[in-house]
Amino acid sequence: MSTITLITGASRGLGRNTALSVARSGGDVIITYHSRAEEAAAVVAEIAALGRKAVALQLDVGNAASFADFAESLRTALTQTWGRERFDHLVNNAGHGDHALIADTTVAQFDRLVDVHFKGPFFLTQALLGLIGDGGRIVNLSSGLTRVSAPGWGAYAAVKGAMETLTLYMAKELGARGIAVNIVAPGAIETDFFGGAVRDTPEFNKFFADMTALGRVGVPDDIGPMIASLLSPANRWVTAQRIEVSGGQGI
């Protein structure tokens, strides 16, 4: 029986790459999208072309009040597509960037970062605990900016730091069910994150490449396969770990 992995924010970027990596490894996938329904449908089609099953569900990770309804939609999708009541892996990937110095950060910016990157994963995981099978996996997403600093990323890095602490507590509290919980911290990656700044702005790209041991910024293929590997049986004994995947950024 194949595994089923739920990946939030997987219509593009790292989430899309992770979904395709899981499918290439032989797993089925449920992806969520916020507003890009056509892009989500394209990812589902790509997964189907790999011979795996996939479903796309709409979700705003920043709206915790919607999670109970989402859980019911997920339950229906599991029954109708797989004839199952549980899924195996949850990847809390959905997110956005917001760059502002501490002196300039607004309450609205701060609240949205907390809602999407911390409150959302906390309460979404809570809402889905009854649907995650024993022996499953949870992978949260952090950032290399929790270890090295860059002006303007204080609020973003702070909520990612909160997720790193939450990961330890998830691993402790869910360990009795055999659920492993880890957090992956990418460095600077060429995606459309933060308006595609790392990908499309040469000076920004060079800034991060120059502070990386391997001499370049990352690409999605540096991250998705690594997350997929964490979900494999080969890594069943890895839990409560922060795993940085940054090419040696800031060492």
N, C-alpha and C positions, 0 to 999 in steps of 0.2 A: 504493500500500500504506500502510495507516494505521500510525502509531507505536503502540508499546506502552510504557506507563509503569508502573513498579512504585512504589507509595507505601506506606511502612510506617506503621502506626498510623492507618489511614484509615477506621475505622468511625465516627469522630466528629470534631468540632472542625476544626482546620485541615487535617488529612489528608483528611477527607471533603470539605471545600470544594475542596481542590486536585484531588481525583479528579473531582468534578463539573465543575470548570473545565476540566480537560484534556478531558473528554468533550465539553463544549460547544464546544471548539476543534477537535473532529474526531478525537481520539485514543482508543484503547482503553486499558483500565486493569486492572492487577492490584493489589488492595489486600491489606494484611495486617491482622490483628486479633490481640489478645492473648487476650481472653476473651469479647468481645461478639459472638458469632457471629450473633445475630439482627440486631443493628444493622449488621453487615457485609453480611448478606444484603439488608438494606433499601437499602444504598448500591449494591450490584450491581444491584438492581431499578431504582433511579433512573437509573443509567447506561444500562441496557438501554432504558429509556423514552426516552432521548435518541438512541437508534439506534446505540449503540456497544456493543462487547463488553466484558465484565468478568468477573473471577474473584476470589474471596476465599480467601486461604490463612491458616492459623493460624501465628503466629510470636511468640515471646518474644524481643525484641531484646536483653534482658538476659542471655540464655543462649547464649553463643557456641558451646557444645558442640553445639547443635542446628542450626547453620547448614549443615553438609554435607547433612543430611537435607532441610532446607528447599530447598537448591539443587536436589536431585533432584525434589522436589515441584513446584518452579517449572519445571524442564525438562519434566516431564510435562504441566503445564498449558499451556505454550507449544505443545507438539506437538499435544495433543488439541484445543485451542481455536483455535489460529491456524495450525497446520501449519508452525511456525517453530521455529528453534533458538535464536534470540536475541531479546532485548528492547532497547528503545532508551534509556529514561530510568530512572534510579533517584533517588527522592526519599527521603532519610533523615529522616523526620519524627517517628517514634514517640518519645514522651518523657513525662515526668511532672515535677511540681514538688515540691520539698521545702524548706520554709522553716525555717531555724534559724540563730541566731547562731553565729559560728565557735566561741565558747566552749561552745556547747551541742550542736554537731553530733556525732552518734555515728558510730562506724566503720561500722555497718550502713547508715546513711543515706548516708554518703560513698561506700561501695562500690557501692550500688545506683545512685547518680547516675553514677558512672564506668561501670558496666556498661551502663546503658541509653543514656547520652548520648555516650559516647566509645568505650569498648571495643566495644560492639555495632556502631555504624556502621563502625568501622575493620575489624573482622573480617567483618562481613556484606558490605561492599563487596569485600573480598578474596575471599570465597567466591563472589561473583557475577561477578567480572571476566571469566571465560570465557564468560558468558552475555550480557554487555553488548556490543552491536554497536559496531564501529568507527564513529566519528563521532557517538557517543551523548552523553548529558548526565548529569551527576550534580549534584543540588542537595542540600546539607546545610542543617540548620536550626540557627541560633544564637539569640541574644536581644539585645535592646537593653540588657540588664543587663551586657553585656561592655564597654559604653562609658560608661554612667552607673550609679552604685551606689545600692543600697537595702539597708539593714541586713537581714540574715537570708538573703540570696541569694548569699552568698560561694561556697559549694561548687558550687551550680548554675551560677553565672556562670563559675567557673573551668573546669568541664568544657566549657562552651560555648566558652570561649576556646581550649581545646585543639582543639576542632573547627575553629575558624577557622584555626589554624595548619596542621592536617591538610589542610584544603581547599587551601591553597597547594601543599603537597607532592603531593596527588593531581593537581592541575592540571598540575604540572610533569612528573610521572612518566607520566601518561596522555595527555599532549599528543601524543605520537608516534602514538597511535591516533586522533587527532582527537576525543578525548573532552574536552568542556568541563566544568569543575567550578567551581561557585560556592556561596556560602553566603548564605542569607537570614536576616536578624535582625529578627524582629517586635518591636514594642513591646508594651505591655499590650493584650491582646485579650479581648473578651467571649466566652469559651468555658467549658467545664466544667473547664479546666485548673486545677490546684490547688484542686479542690473548687468551681470556679465563682466564686472569690473576686472577681475583677475584675467579672464579670457581675452577681453577686448581692449584693455588699456595697457599699452606697452610698458610704460614706466611703473605701473602698479605690478604687472607681471614680473618685471625685472627686480623690483624691490624684494618680493618674496623669493624669487629664484636665487638671488644673491645671498639670502640668509638660510639657504637649504643645502645640506651636505651633498646631495646628489645633483645639485646645480640646475634644477628646473622646478617649476610648480607641478602639481599633480594634475591628472586627468581622471575622469570617472572610472576608467578601467583599472586605476590603481586602488580604488576603494570598493566597488561593488563585489568583485570576486573575493576580496578579503572578508567582507561581511558574510557572503555565502559560505565561506569556509568555516566561519564560526558556528554556523548552523549544522555543519556536517557531524556525523558520528565521531570523526577523528578528533574533534575538539569537545567531546562530552565532559571532560574533567576541568574545563576552563570556566570559571565563574568569578564574579566580583572583581573583574579586571578592567582597568582603563588601558586601552590599546591604541597608541598613537600611530597613525599611518600618514606620515608627513614628509618622508624622504629625508628625515633628519633636519627639520626646520628649527632654526634658532639654537643649534648646539655649538 
